[in-house]
Amino acid sequence: MLVLAIIRISLKRSLLNYPNERSLHNVPTPRLGGLAIIFSWYLGIVIFYYFGFIQANLFYALLCGILLAIVSFIDDLIEIRASIRLIIHFIVAMAAFYFLGGMRPFINPEIAADYYYFTYPIVIIGMVWFINLYNFMDGINGFVSIETITIALFMFFFTLNPVNLLLIAAVVGFFYWNWPNAKIFMGDVGSTQLGFILVVLGIYFHNTYEFSIVNWIMLSAPFWFDATFTLYRRWRNHEKLSEAHNKHVYQRLVRAGYTHKQVGQMLITINVVIILMILFYRYFRNVPIQLITYFISLCFLYYITRWVDKKVPFK
């Protein structure tokens, strides 16, 4: 209902995303659908907190995303300088990390080593990067929605925490209108928020021993691997990193002739393979086997990237 209202308001006030030389859509389309996700999500977690379905530290950590939503909404309307956006992203990430109580050791919590001054900055930088890369990956219909639903559904399978179902419900309500051919886009206000929510949940479930951050990194790899490897290749080619581009794997697949729906189906298939690897990882408690499984998952994504390179060369 909210998405439908936003579509009508956007069309009336010409709040549209107009195609350009880098776009993968052909017609002007409303772009603020993420507002419906945000409103539903925050209304939901407030209700959850009132009835005791969500712990206080997770609730306050997630509430930090409101500042991110405000800045991203303004950026969707009038472009904000990248440096200002980045400062806000770091403030939001540090505040959420504070309410989460930091993060327990990655693998072996029994190792008594005071390395937090080294790991905490890396984790916060990782949070900011995930917020931004989630925005970078929002370039075709339904793509971000599919990944968000997949991650949340798999985390619910292991944690049984209803906050995952709330996130799925909020995204599905938008996904109905965004699946090809899209009647609306979520905009930065939606994509950055989903990236923030997922990384906060990943750290929280890692801290509660319900879902390892290593497994979360594997689960979200289809997004962060594409975004990170693409950024590295552009840096290696001496490209200006602040400029927009269409060199991500999913973008080049569309340029190769695949439809948005077909690329979305490919993402689902890739996620299924990654999930099977995670289940294999969790079944074996042998660290060398787990490390090999993790390495194989990255090789799998690298192979897909090279396969796409043959269809649409990176350069």
Buried (B, 14 or more C-beta within 10 A) or exposed (E): EBBEEBBEEBBEEEBBBEEEEEBBBEEEBBBBBBBBBBBBBBEBBEEBBEEEBBBEBBBBBBBBBEBBBEBBBBBBEEEBEEEEBEEBBBBBBBBBBBBBEEBEBBEEEEEEEEEEEEBBEEBBEBBBBBBBBBBBBBBBBBBBBBBBBBBBBBBBEBBEBBBBBBBBBBBEBBBEBBBBEBBBBBBBBBBBBBBBBBBBBBBBBBBEEEBBBBBBBBBBBBBBBBBBBBBEBBEEEEBEEEEEBBBBBBBBBBBEEBBBBEBBBBBEEBBEBBBEBBEBBBEEEEEEEBEEBBEEBEEBBEEBBEEBBEEBEBE
